Amino acid sequence: MKTVLGKKTNMKPCAESWELSGVSDNISVVANGFLEGNNLQELIEIYMGDLVGDIIYEKFGIEFPILIKFIDAQDNLSIQVHPDDRLAAERHDAYGKTEMWYVMEAGKDSSLITGFNQEMNREKFINEKNLINILNFEKVSSGDVFFIPAGRVHAIGKGILLAEIQQTSDITYRIYDWDRVDTDGNPREMHTELALDAIDYNLHEEYKTQYQKPTQGTTELVKCTHFTTNIVCIGQPIEKDYKNLDSFVIYICTSGACSINWGTVESIEIRKGDTILIPAVLDELRLIPLEPTELLEVYHSYR
């Protein structure tokens, strides 16, 4: 977080940075400009569809629908699953959690868990004595993409730095935590019984998202009901036209640095580790590289 992404924090350890959040009690605050100090919810109350898009405002009101994180795993994180919208609404009066990962850095032997490695069902899962035997492990490297729909069992492995794009939700069912205990010798709370109704037990042929990274321009990585994420590679200036989008746009800088220009003189720089929210009303931009740059471009898939 500190050495690669330049985060200023005294937290030890610091494994997670919520870059853009509308989660209650963790709402992002404007960092600069004349609105500095106002939080995201206050901005949506004032600017409504001009900020998030008209259809999105009608659907979500003042709740921002996407949560952006950086996660730096220096140990294997807990194995978990998230409920879908139906189950989350029924149990928690909340949205479910579909997410995706973009791997920024990974150790030589780093891997993560996503889904199962064999045909599975509820009864077989309950009776499995060693959970690790039935899970799908994927070796990873920089640039890998994984889509994690609600219901898919998953875990981030040791040595991985990634960007996470997800629905605005903080509902997690932990299934296994590698037998770790706290300083008092107590294990973390598990939610296996809750998880049983949330898990997608289907076996999938492919868990990693295949794509061709461009040398210049924009390529789609993930498109689902809740968000679309593209990768934008910038070696030369790029014109962006969002007139037909009717959604906010989020830029996450995963490498390099560029200038975001709009109007005749307005501009702001974005560098590796920065996340910037572009309001829906700002529909024409120019991205000018200060060095070779990669951005993740995220917006809401309301159609």
N, C-alpha and C positions, 0 to 999 in steps of 0.2 A: 504493500500500500504506500509506504513512504518512499522507497528507493526507486521503484519503477513508475508509479502513478503520481508521485509527488504530493501525497495527502499529508496535511499538517495535523498530526494528532499525537497525543501522549498516551493513548490507549495501548496497553500491553496485555495480551496480544491484540492486534487489530486485524481481523480476518474478513471483515465485511464492511462495505461502504454503500449506504443507500444514497444513490446519486440524485434520484428524482422520485419523490414519494408523496402520495396522497393518503397514506395509511394513517388512521387516527392516532394521535399522540406522536407521530413521526412525520409531520408535514413539512415539505421542503420550503426553504425561505429564499427569496430573491437575493442574489449575491452582489449585484451592482446596478447602476442606473438610478433613475428617479424613483423607482419602486423598491429600492433596496430595503430589506427588513420586512416587507410584506410576505405573507406565506401564500402558498399555491392556492389554497382554498379561498382566501380573500380575493385573489386575482380572478378566480373563476366567478365568484359572486359579482364582481364589478364588470368584467368583460365578457362573460358568458360565451356565446358561440364565436365571438371574435377571437377568443383565446383557444378554445378546444375544438371548435366546429359546431355547427348548429345541430346536426343530428346527434352528435355525441353529447352535447349539453342536454338535449331532450331526454336522452336515455339515462345519463348518469348524474345529471344535476351538477352539484359542486364537488362531487367525488371524482378525482382524477383516476382514469381507469387503468393506467399502466405504471408499474414499479420497475425502476432501473437500479441494478446493483453491480458492484464489483465484488468478487469473492476471491480471497487468497487463502487457499487450503494448504497449510503446512503439516497437516495430518489428515488421515481419512475422516471425512465427515460422516455423520450418521446416515444410515439407510432409511429412507422415508418415502412417503407417498402423499399426494394432495387430493382432496375430493373435487369432483366436478361441480358446476354451478347448481345442479339440482340438489345434490347431497349437501353441499355447503349451505344452501338456502334453508333446507329442511332442518339441519342440525345447528347452524350457527347464525342464521339470518345474515349471510354474507355471500360474496362471490367465491367461486372455486379458484383453482390455481393451475392454469396452464402456463408453461414457461419454455424458454430456450436458453441454450448456452453457446457463447462464442469464446473459444479457447484463445487467450492472448499469449500465454506462455505455459510450458509444461516441461517437467523433468524428463530425462531420457527414458525412464521406466514408468512414468506416470500413467495411471488408468482411471477410468470412472465406471460407475455401474449405471446401466439403463436397461430395464426390462429383464426378461427371463431368457435362459439359454436352452429351454426345452418346453414341451407342451405342459401346460399348467392348468390347475383348477383350484377352487377354494379348498376342497378336502385335502388334496395333495400338498398344498401350501401349508395348511395347518399341521399336517403330520410330518413335515420335513424337519428333521432334527438339526441339520446344519444349513442355515439359510444361504450361506455363501455358495454351496454346491449348485444351486438352481438359478443363480443370477448371472446376467450377461455382463462381462467385463470388456471394456474397450480401451485399448492403448490409444493415447491421444498425442497430438502435436499442435503447434501453433496454427491457428486458422481453422481448426475443426469446429463443426457446428452440430449440435444435438438438439432436436425438438423433443420436449418432455410434456406431452399432453397430460392433463389431469388423469390420475389413475395409474400412471406408469411408475413403478418402483425405481428409485434412483439414488445415487450418492456421488459426490465429488471426491476424487482421490487426492492423496498427498502430492504436493508439488505442482498444483494447477492454479493458475491465475486466469479468471474468466470474467466476462461480462454476462450478466443474466438479465433477460427481458421477460417480464411476467405480468399476469393480471394483478391488479391491486388486491392482494389478499395476504394474510399472514397466518393461514391455517395449515399446519403441518402435522402429520401423523408419523411419529418415529416408530420404526420397527426393530431396529438393532443399532447399537452404539459401540460395537467392538469390545464389549465387556468393560468399558471404562467406568471409573468411579471418581467422585469428587474428593476433595481434601478430607472429608469426614468418612470416606469409604462407602458413600451411597451412590448407586447407579442412577442415571437420568431416568425420568419417567418415560415409559414406552406407551404406545397407543395402538397396540396390535389389534385389539378387538374392534376399535373404530376403523382401522385400516382395512379390515376384511371386506367390508361392503364398498370400499373405495377403489380397490385394486383392479386394474385391467389385467386379467390372467392370460390374455392372448399372447402367443409367440409371434414375433415379427421377423421377417427375413432380414431387414436392414434397420439399424437404429441410428446410424450416423447419416446426416444430411449430405448428399453429394451435390457439389456445385463447382463451377469453374470461376476462379477469381480473375477478374479483368485486370489488365495492366492500366486501363483508363476507363472510367465510367462506372455504371451502376448495375449490379446483379442481384436478383432476388435470392434470399437465403431461406426465409420461412414466411408463409402466408397462412394464417388460420383465422378463425372467427374473431379472435381477440386482438391480434396485432399482425402487422406486416413488418419484416425486418429485411433490409437490403444492405449490401456492402457497397460503399462508394470509394473507388480508388482514384486518387487525384494526383496526377503528374503535371497536368495542364489545367488551366481554368475551366470550370464546369458551370453551365447555366442550369438552374433548377426552376421548373415551372410547376407550381402546386395549385393552379387555378381550379382544377377539377377535383381536388382532393377533399375539401371540407373537413380537414382534420389538422390538429397540431402535428408538428414534426419534431422528433428528438434526434439530435446528433450526439453520438458517443465516439470520441476520438480514441482509437485503439493504437495508432502509431502516427508519428509525424506531427505536423501543425499546418493550419491553413487559416486564411481570413474569410469570414462570412460577410459578404457585402450586400446591401439592399438600398433602395432609393438611389440618390445621387452621391451622398457622402457618408452614409452610415455604415459602420463595419464593426466587427468584433473578432478577436482571434480565439481559436480553439486548439488546444494542444493535448497530447497524449494524457489520458486520465481525466479530461474534462467532459462534462455532459451539459448540453445546452438545449433548452426548450424554445422552439420556434412557434409563435402563435399562428393560428389558422389564417388570420387576416393577412399575414405576410406571405404572399403567394409567389413572389419572384425573388430569387437569390442568386448570387454568384459566389462560387467557392474558388478561392485563389490559393494555390499551395505555397507555403513558405519553405517547404521541403516535401518530398514524397509523403503522401498522407493517406491513411485509411480511416473512414468513418463508418459506423453503423448508423443507418437511417431507419428510424422507427416511427410508425404512425398507426392509428387505429383502423382495424379492418371491420368497419361497421356494416358493410354491404354483404 
